[in-house]
Amino acid sequence: MAEALAEGGTKGAAATAGTRPSPGVFEQLSAVADAVLYEGYLLYPYRRSSAKNRVRWQFGVLFPRDWVEADGPVLPGVSGSADSWYQQTECLLLIRQPDSARLRVRVRYLQMQRKQVEEAGRPVESLHSDDGTVHLTFDEALPRECEMEAPLDELLRGGRTVAVGAAAGEDVEPLPGGTGRVVRSREEIRAETVLTAERLSEDLCRVRVRTANTAPAPRPGTARDEALRRALIATHTLIGGEGVEFVSLIDPPTDLRAPVRACRNEFTFPVLGGEAGDTGHVLLSAPIILPDHPQVAPESPGDLHDAAEIDEILTLRTMLLTDEEKREARATDPRAAAILDRVDTMPQEVFERLHGAVRSLTPAAPTAPADHSLTPVGPTASGGAPLTPLTPTASADRPAWWQEGADDGLSPTTDTVLVDGVRLGGGSRVRLRPRGRGADAQDMFLAGRTAEVAAVFHDVDGSVHLAVTLDDDPAAELNNWYGRFHYFRPDELEPLEPAGSPDEPSAPAPAAAPARHTSDSETPAAEAE
C-alpha cells in the first residue's frame, strides 16, 4: 500500500472546534480503508501460479483462538502481520460535550470465499468454457463490516458487546455451453466486538475496542489455508465521535504523553483520520503502520494491492506481461482482471502523473559556521536546545553540494554537534529520544535505549544526522564493521556524559570512515535493517 498512500501530516495538539463529525465521515476515509482492506490481497504478477500468491493474507488475520494458540499463546504487539485471535485498539478522547457525547464504531474485514471449478460434477483446477474463457480454482474474499453506536455514558458505565460475523453460503455459476460450473462457498464467520470506556479525568477518557474471533476452531493440524475460511482477514476499525475529540497517539500534546503511553494497542496501529489540520473526530486503527491523516495519493488511478512497488513501476511491469500471463491473471481473480483492464486502457496523461510529485519543500537554512558544528537556539524535546542545521550550500568558501570539492573539510568521525551543552561526536554515549512527529516509524521502538555515536553526517539538504549503534544490540560490532547504523537527528539524542570541553567530543572517535554527504533516503533507521 506504500505506493497508494501520501502522508497527510500529524497534528500535535487536539483542536478545540468542530466536535461533531461531518456527515459521512467514515466514507471520507473509504479510499484509505479500502487500501488497508485489500493490501496484499493479490500480488504482482497477479497469477495463481506465482509463488507470492500461494501464501496469502498476512495483515489483520483473526483466527479461531484454539487453532492459533495450538502451539502456545500469541504474544501481543502492534504488528498486524502476526496471526492472532483478537485485535485491540485503545485511544484517548477529549470530552467536549458531556451531555451528548457518542461514539460510532465500524469493524471491517474480508470473508474468504472458495472458488471451485467443477467439470461433470468433479472438482478440477482449471476449465475452458465454450466461449474460450479460462476458469481457475482460487480463493477470493468478500468485504464485510459491522457498525455500532452508543452514548459515551453507557460505555463508561460498563460498555457494550456486539455480535460481528457473516453467514455461510454457496453460489453456483453455470458455465456457457454446459461445460461445467463455478461453485463459490463460504463458511460462517463468528466474532464479537466489545466497546468500553474509562474516565481518566473530567474531560479525558480512554476508549477500548476489542474484536475477537469466537468461531469454533477447525480440527488440530488444519492447514492455514483451510483455517482462513473461519478467519476475519485484513481486520481494521473506524471510530468516530460526536461531542468528543480523539488525541493523536503518534504526536500527542505534552500533557497527554503519559496516558498515551499507557494505551495498549495489540495487533493494530491507530492514527487520526481525515485531512491534515482537521479536528480529531475520526480514528483509523489498521493492522499496518500509517501516519496520522493518511491519504491516497491523488495520482494513483486505482488499487494495485501490492506494496512491493510504487504505482509507476508496477504499472509498467504489468504492461509487459505476456498475453498468456494476462490470460492467467484474468482467470485468477476478478480484481486482477480489473487491474489489467485499467492498465491496458490507461490514457497517457494519467500514466505521466505517476512519475512522481513533490508535496512539500522546506527553505534552505543559512550557511553554517566553518567549524561544522551546530548552535543551540531554544528548547528541544529532551529539555535542551534544537539545532540550527548545517547548510552546505554555495558560499565564498564552500561550493554547493553538487559541485566538486563540496565534501572537503567534512569528516564524519571527527565532526561534532552541540546538544544540551555537550559536543557529540564519534564515541559519544547517548540515549535515544525519537520525536513523535516526523520520526521514522521504526524509531519509536528504540525510544529510551542507549547507544554510541559512530559518526556525524551532513545531508545535502543542510540537515545533520548522527549514526549510532545500540548498546544492547548483539550484532553491534558486526554492524559497525559493515557501516550499518541507525540514524537520528541531534534533537532526538540525549547526551549521557555531562558537558565538558566545548571543543572536544565526549569520547574517542572510532576508526576513520570516508567523508560523504547523505541524502534523506540514506538516513532512516530502516537502513540498518
Secondary structure, DSSP 8 states (H G I E B T S, - for coil): -TTTEE-----SS--SS--S--TTHHHHTHHHHHHHHTTTSS-TT--TTSGGGSS---SS-B--HHHHTTTS-----S-TTS-BSEEEEEEEEEES-TTT-EEEEEEEEEEEEEEEEEETTEEESEEE-TTS-EEE-EEEEEEEEEEEEEEHHHHHHT-EEEEEEE--EEEEEE-GGGS-EEEEEE--EEEEEEEEEEEEETTEEEEEEEEEE-S----TT--HHHHGGGSBEEEEEEEEEESEEE--SSS--GGGHHHHHT---BS-EEEE-SSTT--S-EEEEESS---SS-EE-TT--S----TTS-HHHHHHHHHT--HHHHHHHHHH-HHHHHHHHHHHT--HHHHHHTT--------------TT----B-S--TTSS--B--------SSS--TTSTTTTTT--TTT--EEETTEEE-TT-EEEE---SSS--GGGGGGTT-EEEEEEEEEETTS-EEEEEEETT-TTHHHHHHHT--EEE-GGGEEESS----TTS-SS---S-----EE-GGG-SGGGG-
